[in-house]
Amino acid sequence: MKQSIKLLFVFVLTTLMALGCSDYLDINDDPNNPTSAPIEGLLYQTTFETTRNTQRVGSTTSFFVQHFASPNTATSTDIHEPVSYGGTWSSLYNNIGDLVILIEQANELGAPHYSGVAKVLRAYNLSLLVNMFGDVPYSEAFSSEILQPTYDGSESIYTVILQDIEDAISELNAAESAASPSGDDMIFGGDRAAWTRTAYSLQARFLNHYSKLGSYDPGAVLTAVDNGFSSSDEDFEMAFFDDSNASNNPWHRVAVNNAGLLLGGWLSEQTVDHLNGETYGVFDPRIEFITEPVSDESDPRLGEYVGTTNGAGRGNDPEQGVRAVLAVDSYYAAEPTTPLENMTYAELKFIEAEAALADNQDIRAYEAYEAGIRAHMEKLGVDPADIDDYWNDPVVSVGSGNLTIDEIMKEKYIATFLNPETWNDARRYDYQYADFDAPVNSALGGEMIRLVRYPDSELQRNEANVPNRSMTDRVFWDAQ
C-alpha cells in the first residue's frame, strides 16, 4: 500500500510538472507543451528501470552461470547460441540516455544531489551494458546528430564508470543543492547517505573486477569497502508496487507463471547439487528458502532436491512436482512487492574477503567470509541454529590459514543468486566452480561464453562500426 501511494504521488507530481508552470527548471517555452521531462519524473523512471534492468540482464546471465536451466532440450540461451538480446540492449540504452538528460538538467539547475544519484545509476547501468556486450557505443551514442555511433572500448567505459562514482560521492555530499531527491527516488527515498554508501560499495565491486590484471589494487578495494554498506539493512535494492505486471517483482511473476505451466525459473543441477550436499558434502539450509523438493508422491525421489542439467532439459519428467524451480513464496519470489537486489552487504563482504586475501590479510579475509555467509543466510530467514550448524561444518569453517579463493567464490555464488554479478565472478574465476561443465549440446563446442552477441538492430543499422568478435572473446578485465 505504501508503495502504491508513492507511485500515485510521483505520477501526479510528474503530470503536474509536465503540464504546469515551467519556472522551476526554466526548460519549457510553452507551459502546455513541455520539451523535456521534469527532473523528478526522470529520477522516478531511472531508479525504477535500473532495478528492472538488473533482472533483465540476470534473466539471461543466470543461465550462463547455471543458476537456471531450461526445462526443454537445447534452448538457445541455455546452450549459448548467438541470440540477439535487443530488448535488453534497448532497455539499458534508454535508461542511460534518460540519466544523461537527468545529469544535464541537474547541472543546469545547480542540483548536485540529483546529479550524484544519477551518476551512481549511470555507472551501474553502464556496467551492466559493458559486462554483457563488451565494447559498446557511448561517447557518440546520445547525440541526436549521429545515427551510426562508433564503439568505445570496454576499458575506456570503465574509466567513465569509475569517474562517475568519484563524482557522485562528491556531489552527494555537496553542502548546497537547488533541489534534492525525496519521494521521486524509488530506491532510497532521497537518503543521500544511503546513496553514498551504495556508491562506495559499487566502487569496491568495480575495482574488484580488475582482479586478473596487473593494475588490480586490493587496498583500494578495501578502502571502498570501509565506506560501503555496514549491514543488510542498507542493501541497494528496490521494493515493487502491486500485482500488475508493469510494477511487480519479475522473479515472482516467473514463479507464478511456472506454476501456471508457462515454464521458467527451473534451477540448474549445478546450483541444486551445490546446495543439497551432493557437490560439497554439506547440506546448505538456504535451499529451503529458494526452491522446493520433489512433491510427486509417485516419484522415488520424493523429498529430494533435483535440478536440471543445462542443455539436457527435463527428459520424461512431468512439468510439475519433480524438478527444483524458483518457487512461489520462496525468498526471491515471495510476493509481487518483494524487493529485488542490485547489490547487497553480503556481496560486499565477499568482495572484502577476496581483496583482503589478495592483500595477505588472512584474518580480515576470514572474518569477512564468515560475515558474508551469515549475512546472506540471515537475510533469507535461515534459523540461527541452522546457520551455526552450517558454519561449523569443516567444509565451510576452514580456518583463516586455509581460506582460498575457492571457498570465497563457492559461497558468493549462492549469495549472488540470480544477480548479473555472478557472471562477472564466473569469468574472473574462469568458471572453476566444482563440477561445473559446459551445457549439454553446447553451441560453443564446450567453451564457456564470455560475451553475448551484438543485437540484430546494431548488425542491421550500424554494421560498419560493430566489432568483429565472437562470444568467446572477452571484456577487457577478463584477461587470459
C-alpha positions in Angstrom: 0.0 0.0 0.0 2.8 2.4 0.9 4.5 1.8 -2.5 1.2 2.2 -4.3 0.6 5.6 -2.6 4.2 6.6 -3.5 3.6 5.6 -7.1 0.4 7.6 -7.3 2.2 10.6 -5.7 5.0 10.5 -8.2 2.6 10.1 -11.1 0.6 13.1 -10.0 3.7 15.2 -9.4 5.2 14.3 -12.8 1.9 15.1 -14.5 1.6 18.5 -12.8 5.2 19.3 -13.5 4.8 18.4 -17.2 1.6 20.4 -17.7 2.1 23.3 -15.3 4.4 26.3 -14.9 8.0 25.9 -16.2 9.6 28.4 -13.9 11.1 25.7 -11.6 13.5 24.4 -14.2 13.1 27.1 -16.9 13.1 24.4 -19.6 9.8 24.9 -21.4 8.9 27.5 -24.0 5.3 26.7 -23.8 4.0 25.6 -20.3 1.3 23.5 -22.1 3.8 21.8 -24.4 6.8 20.7 -22.4 10.0 20.0 -24.3 11.7 17.8 -21.7 10.8 15.7 -18.7 10.8 17.2 -15.2 13.7 16.2 -13.1 11.5 14.4 -10.6 9.9 12.2 -13.3 13.3 11.3 -14.7 14.6 10.2 -11.3 11.5 8.1 -10.7 11.8 6.5 -14.1 15.5 5.8 -13.9 15.6 4.3 -10.4 12.7 2.0 -11.3 14.2 1.0 -14.6 17.6 0.4 -13.1 16.2 -2.3 -10.9 14.2 -3.8 -13.8 17.5 -3.8 -15.8 19.1 -5.9 -13.1 16.5 -8.6 -13.6 16.5 -8.2 -17.4 20.2 -8.9 -17.5 20.0 -11.5 -14.8 17.3 -13.5 -16.6 19.9 -14.2 -19.3 23.2 -14.5 -17.3 21.6 -16.8 -14.7 21.7 -19.5 -17.4 25.3 -18.8 -18.2 26.3 -19.4 -14.5 23.9 -22.3 -14.2 21.6 -20.9 -11.6 18.9 -21.6 -14.1 18.5 -24.3 -16.7 15.8 -24.7 -19.3 13.2 -27.5 -18.9 13.4 -28.0 -22.6 16.3 -29.6 -24.5 18.9 -27.3 -26.2 17.1 -24.0 -25.6 19.1 -21.1 -27.2 20.2 -19.2 -24.1 20.8 -22.4 -22.1 23.3 -23.7 -24.7 24.9 -20.4 -25.6 23.5 -19.9 -29.1 24.0 -16.5 -30.7 20.8 -14.9 -29.5 20.0 -11.2 -30.2 19.3 -9.6 -26.8 18.0 -6.5 -28.4 15.3 -5.8 -25.8 17.9 -5.8 -23.0 20.2 -3.6 -25.1 17.5 -1.1 -25.7 16.3 -1.0 -22.1 19.9 -0.3 -20.9 20.4 2.4 -23.5 17.1 4.0 -22.9 17.8 4.3 -19.2 21.3 5.5 -19.7 20.0 8.1 -22.1 17.5 9.3 -19.5 20.3 9.5 -17.0 22.4 11.6 -19.3 19.5 14.1 -19.6 18.9 14.0 -15.9 22.6 14.9 -15.2 22.4 17.7 -17.7 19.3 19.1 -16.2 20.6 18.8 -12.6 23.8 20.7 -13.7 21.7 23.4 -15.2 19.6 23.7 -12.1 22.6 23.6 -9.7 21.3 20.4 -8.0 24.3 18.2 -7.3 22.2 15.9 -5.0 20.3 14.9 -8.1 23.3 14.5 -10.4 25.1 12.5 -7.7 22.3 9.9 -7.6 22.1 9.9 -11.4 25.8 9.2 -11.7 25.6 6.3 -9.4 22.8 4.9 -11.6 24.6 5.7 -14.8 27.7 3.9 -13.6 25.6 0.9 -12.6 23.7 0.7 -15.9 26.9 1.2 -17.9 28.5 -1.7 -16.0 25.5 -4.0 -16.9 25.8 -3.0 -20.6 29.6 -3.3 -20.9 29.8 -6.6 -19.0 27.2 -8.1 -21.1 28.3 -6.9 -24.6 31.9 -5.7 -24.2 32.8 -2.7 -26.4 29.7 -0.6 -27.0 28.8 2.9 -28.3 29.0 5.5 -25.6 30.8 8.8 -26.4 28.7 9.2 -29.6 25.6 7.2 -28.5 23.5 10.1 -27.2 23.9 12.6 -29.9 20.8 13.3 -32.0 23.0 14.1 -34.9 24.9 10.8 -35.0 22.8 7.8 -36.3 25.7 5.3 -36.5 27.9 5.9 -33.4 31.3 4.4 -33.1 32.1 1.8 -30.4 34.1 2.7 -27.3 36.5 0.2 -25.8 35.2 -1.5 -22.6 38.2 -0.4 -20.7 37.6 3.3 -21.6 34.0 3.0 -20.5 35.2 1.6 -17.1 37.1 4.9 -16.8 33.8 6.7 -17.2 32.1 4.3 -14.7 34.8 4.9 -12.0 34.8 8.6 -12.6 31.0 8.7 -12.3 31.4 7.1 -8.9 34.0 9.5 -7.7 31.9 12.5 -8.9 28.8 11.1 -7.3 30.4 10.8 -3.9 31.5 14.4 -4.1 28.1 15.7 -5.4 26.0 13.7 -2.9 28.0 15.4 -0.1 27.6 18.9 -1.6 26.6 21.5 1.1 24.1 23.2 -1.2 21.8 21.9 -3.9 18.9 23.7 -5.5 16.8 20.6 -5.2 17.2 17.2 -3.6 15.5 13.8 -4.3 12.8 12.6 -2.0 9.7 10.6 -3.0 10.8 10.5 -6.6 13.7 8.2 -5.6 12.2 4.8 -5.7 15.2 3.1 -4.1 16.3 5.1 -1.1 13.6 7.8 -0.9 16.2 10.6 -1.2 18.5 9.3 1.6 21.9 10.7 0.4 23.9 8.8 3.0 22.4 5.6 1.6 23.4 6.6 -2.0 26.9 7.5 -0.8 27.3 4.0 0.8 26.0 2.5 -2.4 28.5 4.5 -4.4 31.4 3.2 -2.3 30.0 -0.4 -2.4 29.8 -0.3 -6.2 33.2 1.2 -6.4 34.5 -1.8 -4.5 32.7 -4.1 -6.9 34.0 -2.3 -10.0 37.6 -2.1 -8.7 37.5 -5.8 -7.8 36.7 -6.6 -11.5 40.4 -5.8 -12.2 41.5 -8.9 -10.2 43.0 -10.7 -13.2 45.0 -7.6 -14.3 48.3 -6.3 -13.1 46.6 -3.0 -12.2 44.5 -4.7 -9.5 44.7 -2.8 -6.2 43.2 -4.7 -3.3 44.0 -1.9 -1.0 41.8 0.5 -3.0 39.0 -2.1 -2.9 39.2 -2.4 0.8 39.2 1.4 1.3 35.9 1.5 -0.7 34.5 -1.4 1.4 35.2 0.5 4.6 32.9 3.2 3.3 30.2 1.0 1.9 27.3 -1.0 3.4 27.6 -1.9 7.1 24.6 -4.2 7.3 21.9 -5.8 5.1 19.5 -3.1 6.1 21.5 -0.8 3.7 21.3 -3.0 0.6 20.9 -1.4 -2.8 17.5 -2.9 -3.7 14.0 -1.8 -4.6 10.6 -2.9 -3.5 7.9 -3.2 -6.1 4.4 -1.9 -6.0 1.5 -4.2 -6.7 0.1 -7.2 -8.6 0.2 -5.6 -12.1 2.8 -7.0 -14.5 4.2 -3.5 -15.0 5.1 -2.9 -11.4 5.6 -6.2 -9.6 8.7 -8.2 -8.9 9.5 -10.0 -12.1 11.0 -13.1 -10.3 7.7 -13.5 -8.6 6.0 -13.3 -11.9 8.3 -16.0 -13.3 7.4 -18.3 -10.4 3.7 -17.7 -10.8 3.9 -18.3 -14.5 5.7 -21.5 -14.0 3.1 -22.7 -11.5 0.6 -22.0 -14.3 2.6 -24.2 -16.7 4.2 -21.3 -18.5 7.6 -22.9 -17.8 10.5 -20.9 -16.5 12.7 -20.4 -13.4 13.9 -24.0 -13.3 17.0 -24.4 -11.2 20.2 -25.9 -12.7 21.6 -29.2 -11.4 24.8 -27.2 -10.7 23.0 -24.9 -8.2 20.9 -27.6 -6.6 23.8 -30.0 -6.1 25.8 -27.1 -4.7 23.1 -26.7 -2.0 21.8 -30.2 -1.4 25.1 -31.7 -0.3 25.9 -33.6 -3.5 28.8 -31.5 -4.6 30.4 -30.4 -1.3 29.1 -32.9 1.2 27.4 -30.3 3.3 23.6 -29.5 3.2 23.0 -25.8 2.8 19.7 -24.7 4.5 19.3 -21.9 2.0 17.9 -24.4 -0.5 14.7 -24.5 1.5 14.3 -20.7 1.0 14.9 -20.8 -2.7 13.1 -23.9 -4.1 11.1 -27.0 -3.1 11.9 -30.7 -3.1 10.1 -33.3 -5.2 6.5 -33.4 -4.2 5.2 -36.0 -6.7 4.3 -39.0 -4.5 4.8 -41.4 -7.4 8.4 -40.4 -7.9 11.1 -42.4 -6.0 13.0 -39.1 -5.3 10.1 -37.8 -3.2 11.5 -35.2 -0.7 14.8 -34.8 -2.6 16.0 -31.7 -4.4 16.5 -32.4 -8.1 18.0 -29.9 -10.6 18.0 -29.8 -14.4 21.2 -30.3 -16.4 21.8 -27.3 -18.7 21.1 -28.1 -22.3 19.5 -31.5 -21.5 16.0 -30.5 -20.4 13.8 -32.4 -18.1 13.7 -35.6 -20.2 10.5 -37.6 -19.5 9.8 -35.9 -16.2 6.4 -34.1 -15.8 6.1 -30.3 -15.9 5.5 -30.0 -12.2 6.3 -31.7 -8.9 9.7 -33.3 -9.8 12.3 -30.7 -10.6 13.5 -27.8 -8.4 12.1 -24.4 -9.6 12.0 -20.9 -8.4 9.1 -21.5 -6.1 6.2 -19.2 -5.3 6.6 -18.0 -1.7 10.4 -18.6 -1.9 12.6 -15.8 -0.7 13.3 -14.3 -4.2 9.8 -14.7 -5.5 7.7 -14.3 -2.3 5.3 -11.6 -3.2 4.6 -9.1 -6.0 6.2 -6.4 -3.8 9.3 -8.4 -2.8 12.4 -6.2 -3.1 14.8 -7.0 -6.0 18.5 -6.8 -5.2 21.0 -4.8 -7.2 23.9 -5.2 -4.7 23.9 -6.4 -1.1 26.0 -6.2 2.1 26.6 -10.0 1.8 28.2 -9.5 -1.6 30.3 -6.7 -0.3 31.7 -8.9 2.5 32.8 -11.5 -0.1 34.5 -8.7 -2.1 36.2 -7.7 1.1 37.3 -11.3 1.7 38.7 -11.7 -1.8 40.6 -8.4 -1.7 41.9 -9.0 1.9 43.1 -12.4 0.8 44.9 -10.9 -2.1 46.4 -8.3 0.3 47.7 -11.0 2.6 45.3 -10.0 5.4 44.2 -13.6 6.2 42.3 -12.8 9.4 40.3 -9.9 7.8 39.6 -12.1 4.8 38.3 -15.0 7.0 36.1 -12.7 9.1 34.6 -11.1 6.0 34.0 -14.6 4.5 32.1 -15.7 7.7 30.2 -12.4 7.8 29.1 -12.8 4.1 27.7 -16.3 4.8 25.9 -15.2 7.9 24.5 -12.0 6.3 23.0 -13.9 3.4 21.5 -16.6 5.5 20.1 -14.1 7.9 18.5 -12.1 5.2 16.8 -15.2 3.7 15.5 -16.1 7.2 17.5 -19.2 8.0 17.2 -20.2 11.6 20.2 -19.1 13.7 20.9 -22.7 14.9 21.0 -23.9 11.3 23.4 -21.0 10.4 25.7 -22.1 13.2 25.5 -25.8 12.1 26.4 -24.8 8.5 29.3 -22.6 9.6 30.7 -25.2 12.0 30.9 -27.8 9.3 34.6 -28.3 8.4 33.9 -27.9 4.7 32.8 -24.3 5.4 34.8 -23.4 8.5 38.2 -24.0 7.1 40.2 -21.6 9.3 41.9 -18.4 8.4 45.1 -20.1 7.4 43.4 -22.4 4.9 40.9 -19.9 3.3 41.4 -19.8 -0.5 39.6 -18.1 -3.4 37.7 -21.3 -3.9 35.8 -21.1 -0.6 35.0 -17.4 -1.2 33.7 -17.9 -4.7 31.7 -21.0 -3.7 29.8 -19.0 -1.1 29.5 -15.9 -3.2 27.9 -18.0 -6.0 24.9 -18.6 -3.8 24.9 -15.1 -2.1 24.5 -13.5 -5.5 21.8 -15.9 -6.8 20.1 -14.5 -9.9 22.3 -11.4 -9.9 24.2 -10.4 -13.0 27.3 -10.0 -10.9 27.6 -13.8 -10.7 28.6 -13.9 -14.4 31.3 -11.4 -13.8 32.6 -13.6 -11.0 32.4 -16.7 -13.1 34.5 -15.2 -15.8 37.1 -13.7 -13.4 37.2 -17.2 -11.8 37.3 -18.9 -15.2 34.3 -21.0 -14.3 36.3 -23.0 -11.9 33.4 -23.9 -9.6 33.3 -27.6 -8.5 31.8 -29.9 -11.1 31.0 -27.0 -13.5 30.7 -28.2 -17.1 29.6 -26.6 -20.3 26.0 -27.2 -21.1 24.9 -30.4 -23.0 24.6 -29.5 -26.7 26.9 -26.5 -26.2 26.7 -24.2 -29.2 30.3 -23.1 -28.5 31.8 -26.5 -28.7 32.2 -26.8 -25.0 33.9 -23.4 -24.5 32.3 -21.1 -21.9 30.5 -18.0 -23.0 32.4 -14.7 -22.3 30.2 -12.1 -24.1 26.8 -12.1 -25.8 26.2 -11.4 -29.4 25.5 -7.9 -30.5 21.8 -7.4 -31.2 20.2 -7.5 -34.7 19.5 -3.8 -34.6 23.2 -3.0 -34.5 24.1 -5.5 -37.1 21.5 -4.1 -39.4 21.8 -0.4 -38.8 25.3 0.2 -37.6 27.2 -2.7 -39.1 30.2 -0.7 -40.2 31.0 0.1 -36.5 30.2 -3.2 -34.9 33.3 -5.0 -33.7 34.1 -8.3 -35.3 34.2 -10.7 -32.3 32.8 -13.9 -31.1 31.0 -14.9 -27.9 34.3 -16.4 -26.6 36.1 -13.1 -26.9 36.4 -11.2 -23.6 35.7 -7.9 -21.9 39.0 -6.2 -21.0 39.1 -7.2 -17.4 38.6 -10.9 -18.3 42.3 -11.4 -19.1 43.6 -14.9 -20.1 
